[in-house]
Amino acid sequence: MAKGEKTSKRVATTASGILRSPTASKAAKTVAASALAQAGTAKTTSKRVATVAAKALNDGRTKAATRKVAASTLTQKTRPKP
C-alpha cells in the first residue's frame, strides 16, 4: 500500500450508493463496505475482500460503479514484502 492511501470522497459516495441499492450484488456490497470502512483511515484491505474485488474487476458483467470501488479497494491492499 502506498503511504497515506485512503478512499476518496468520490469513491466513498459511490460505495454508499452501492450499499443502499437493493439490486447490488453481494460482491459489490462487500467491496463497497470495505471501501467505506477505509475512508479517512489508514486501514488496509483484507485478503478475502481483495479476492472479491479482483474477481469483480475481471468479470465483464460488473457495473462501472463497482469497478471504481473495487479498484480503489485493491490499491489499499498491503503487498507482501519480497
C-alpha positions as CSV (number, residue, x, y, z in Angstrom):
1,M,0.0,0.0,0.0
2,A,1.3,3.4,-0.8
3,K,1.9,5.7,2.2
4,G,-1.2,7.7,3.1
5,E,-3.5,5.9,0.7
6,K,-7.2,6.2,1.6
7,T,-10.6,6.1,-0.1
8,S,-11.5,9.4,-1.8
9,K,-14.8,11.2,-1.1
10,R,-16.0,10.4,-4.7
11,V,-15.4,6.7,-4.3
12,A,-16.9,6.8,-0.8
13,T,-20.1,8.4,-2.2
14,T,-20.2,5.7,-4.9
15,A,-19.7,3.0,-2.3
16,S,-22.5,4.4,-0.2
17,G,-24.8,4.3,-3.3
18,I,-23.9,0.7,-3.9
19,L,-24.7,-0.2,-0.3
20,R,-28.1,1.5,-0.5
21,S,-29.0,-0.2,-3.7
22,P,-31.4,-3.1,-3.4
23,T,-30.2,-4.6,-6.7
24,A,-26.4,-4.6,-5.9
25,S,-24.8,-8.0,-5.7
26,K,-23.3,-9.4,-2.5
27,A,-19.8,-9.0,-4.0
28,A,-20.4,-5.3,-4.9
29,K,-21.7,-4.7,-1.3
30,T,-18.7,-6.4,0.2
31,V,-16.3,-4.3,-1.7
32,A,-18.3,-1.1,-1.1
33,A,-18.4,-1.8,2.7
34,S,-14.6,-2.3,2.7
35,A,-14.1,1.0,0.8
36,L,-16.3,2.9,3.2
37,A,-14.5,1.4,6.2
38,Q,-11.2,2.6,4.8
39,A,-12.4,6.2,4.1
40,G,-10.5,8.6,6.2
41,T,-8.4,5.9,7.9
42,A,-5.2,4.0,7.4
43,K,-7.0,0.6,7.3
44,T,-6.0,-1.8,4.6
45,T,-8.0,-4.3,2.5
46,S,-8.2,-7.9,3.8
47,K,-7.1,-10.8,1.7
48,R,-10.7,-12.0,1.3
49,V,-12.1,-8.6,0.2
50,A,-9.1,-8.2,-2.2
51,T,-10.0,-11.5,-3.8
52,V,-13.6,-10.4,-4.2
53,A,-12.5,-7.1,-5.7
54,A,-10.1,-8.8,-8.1
55,K,-12.9,-11.1,-9.3
56,A,-15.2,-8.1,-9.8
57,L,-12.7,-6.3,-11.9
58,N,-12.1,-9.4,-14.0
59,D,-15.8,-10.1,-14.6
60,G,-17.0,-8.4,-17.7
61,R,-20.6,-8.0,-16.3
62,T,-19.5,-5.8,-13.4
63,K,-21.0,-2.3,-13.4
64,A,-18.7,0.7,-13.7
65,A,-19.5,1.9,-10.1
66,T,-18.5,-1.4,-8.7
67,R,-15.3,-1.4,-10.8
68,K,-14.4,2.0,-9.5
69,V,-14.8,1.0,-5.8
70,A,-13.1,-2.4,-6.4
71,A,-10.1,-0.7,-7.9
72,S,-9.8,1.8,-5.0
73,T,-10.1,-1.1,-2.5
74,L,-7.3,-3.0,-4.3
75,T,-4.9,-0.1,-4.2
76,Q,-5.2,-0.2,-0.4
77,K,-4.2,-3.8,-0.2
78,T,-1.0,-4.5,1.8
79,R,1.6,-6.1,-0.5
80,P,3.9,-8.8,0.8
81,K,7.5,-7.9,1.3
82,P,9.8,-9.6,-1.3
